[in-house]
Amino acid sequence: MRVDLALFDGDELLTRGTFRIGAAELVDSFPVFKITHRLGPEVADIVLSEFPLHVDLKTITLKMPIHESSDWESIDMGRYSLAFWCRLDA
């Protein structure tokens, strides 16, 4: 599964990138956090961590269902929001 991900502080885009989730656990680095991910049988395990001091977040743990998004989806986290778009790869 490929995921486009964007982190916002209010209306300000902090970072945006794409990563591919597979069966093996992998670690990718975005400018504002580290992301660890692995594809399970029904959900993708995703952990965002190591945010810089100016970002008031510690660790975000997601159990993302394996699916194809029809549009951007988002998770509200107070002043921050995490937007994502999932695509299933053939």
DRENPA-921028 format. One record per residue (C-alpha): residue number from 1; residue in three letters; chain; x, y negated, z. Coordinates in Angstrom, 3 decimals, always signed. Each point is the difference from the previous one (the first is absolute). Example, Ala and Ser with C-alpha at 12.3 -4.5 7.8 and 13.67 -1.06 7.14 Angstrom:
(1,ALA,A,(+12.300,+4.500,+7.800))
(2,SER,A,(+1.370,-3.440,-0.660))
//
This chain:
(1,MET,A,(+0.000,+0.000,+0.000))
(2,ARG,A,(+1.311,-3.460,-0.880))
(3,VAL,A,(-0.870,-2.904,+2.302))
(4,ASP,A,(+0.256,-3.732,-0.718))
(5,LEU,A,(+0.264,-1.749,+3.350))
(6,ALA,A,(-0.104,-3.658,+1.050))
(7,LEU,A,(+0.313,-1.512,+3.484))
(8,PHE,A,(-1.526,-3.428,+0.657))
(9,ASP,A,(+0.282,-2.443,+2.896))
(10,GLY,A,(-3.297,-1.826,-0.498))
(11,ASP,A,(+0.139,-1.073,-3.662))
(12,GLU,A,(+3.806,+0.215,-0.214))
(13,LEU,A,(+1.418,+3.047,-1.775))
(14,LEU,A,(+2.865,+1.382,+2.115))
(15,THR,A,(+0.927,+2.901,-2.269))
(16,ARG,A,(-1.340,+2.155,-2.797))
(17,GLY,A,(+1.299,+3.221,-1.493))
(18,THR,A,(-0.767,+3.459,-1.312))
(19,PHE,A,(+0.986,+3.406,+1.316))
(20,ARG,A,(-0.744,+3.589,-0.984))
(21,ILE,A,(-1.072,+2.499,+2.671))
(22,GLY,A,(+0.972,+3.650,-0.406))
(23,ALA,A,(+0.168,+3.149,+2.119))
(24,ALA,A,(+3.467,-0.837,+1.353))
(25,GLU,A,(+0.300,-2.732,+2.626))
(26,LEU,A,(+1.747,-3.050,-1.439))
(27,VAL,A,(+1.024,-3.399,+1.325))
(28,ASP,A,(-0.174,-3.158,-2.125))
(29,SER,A,(+0.951,-3.548,+0.921))
(30,PHE,A,(-2.125,-3.028,-0.758))
(31,PRO,A,(+1.285,-3.532,+0.728))
(32,VAL,A,(-2.127,-0.239,+3.180))
(33,PHE,A,(-0.163,+3.601,+1.284))
(34,LYS,A,(+1.145,+3.582,-0.371))
(35,ILE,A,(-2.600,+2.513,-1.245))
(36,THR,A,(+0.102,+3.745,+0.730))
(37,HIS,A,(-2.455,+2.155,-1.937))
(38,ARG,A,(-0.980,+3.595,-0.733))
(39,LEU,A,(-2.912,+1.592,-1.831))
(40,GLY,A,(-1.987,+2.511,+2.050))
(41,PRO,A,(-2.770,+2.342,-1.175))
(42,GLU,A,(-2.786,-2.579,+0.436))
(43,VAL,A,(+1.643,-3.280,+1.021))
(44,ALA,A,(+3.202,-1.920,-0.525))
(45,ASP,A,(+1.887,-0.774,+3.215))
(46,ILE,A,(+1.382,-3.532,-0.257))
(47,VAL,A,(+1.949,-1.905,+2.671))
(48,LEU,A,(+1.079,-3.631,-0.375))
(49,SER,A,(+2.678,-1.023,+2.518))
(50,GLU,A,(+3.037,-2.186,+0.670))
(51,PHE,A,(-1.727,-3.321,-0.632))
(52,PRO,A,(+2.161,-3.135,+0.469))
(53,LEU,A,(-0.509,-2.129,+3.103))
(54,HIS,A,(-2.040,-2.656,-1.834))
(55,VAL,A,(-2.640,+2.636,-0.873))
(56,ASP,A,(-2.070,+0.780,+3.096))
(57,LEU,A,(-0.482,+3.704,-0.824))
(58,LYS,A,(+1.698,+3.037,+1.549))
(59,THR,A,(-0.999,+3.231,-1.750))
(60,ILE,A,(-2.948,+0.745,-2.283))
(61,THR,A,(-1.026,+3.645,-0.364))
(62,LEU,A,(-2.431,+0.931,-2.773))
(63,LYS,A,(-1.741,+3.266,-0.885))
(64,MET,A,(-0.952,-0.962,-3.558))
(65,PRO,A,(-2.405,+2.346,-1.797))
(66,ILE,A,(+1.307,+1.258,-3.323))
(67,HIS,A,(-2.121,-1.905,-2.502))
(68,GLU,A,(-0.104,-2.246,-3.050))
(69,SER,A,(-0.940,-3.598,+0.828))
(70,SER,A,(-2.444,-1.819,-2.247))
(71,ASP,A,(+1.237,-3.391,+1.263))
(72,TRP,A,(+2.275,-1.450,+2.682))
(73,GLU,A,(-0.847,+1.257,+3.489))
(74,SER,A,(+1.078,-1.747,+3.192))
(75,ILE,A,(+0.437,+0.476,+3.720))
(76,ASP,A,(-0.445,-3.022,+2.274))
(77,MET,A,(+2.544,-0.206,+2.840))
(78,GLY,A,(-0.805,-3.318,+1.647))
(79,ARG,A,(+1.957,-2.717,-1.771))
(80,TYR,A,(+1.573,+2.600,-2.316))
(81,SER,A,(-1.611,+2.105,-2.704))
(82,LEU,A,(+1.324,+2.981,-1.902))
(83,ALA,A,(-1.307,+0.371,-3.553))
(84,PHE,A,(+0.526,+3.159,-2.032))
(85,TRP,A,(-0.967,+1.685,-3.274))
(86,CYS,A,(+0.389,+3.789,-0.310))
(87,ARG,A,(+0.488,+1.862,-3.268))
(88,LEU,A,(+0.104,+3.757,-0.442))
(89,ASP,A,(+2.857,+1.164,-2.184))
(90,ALA,A,(-0.396,+2.891,-2.425))
//
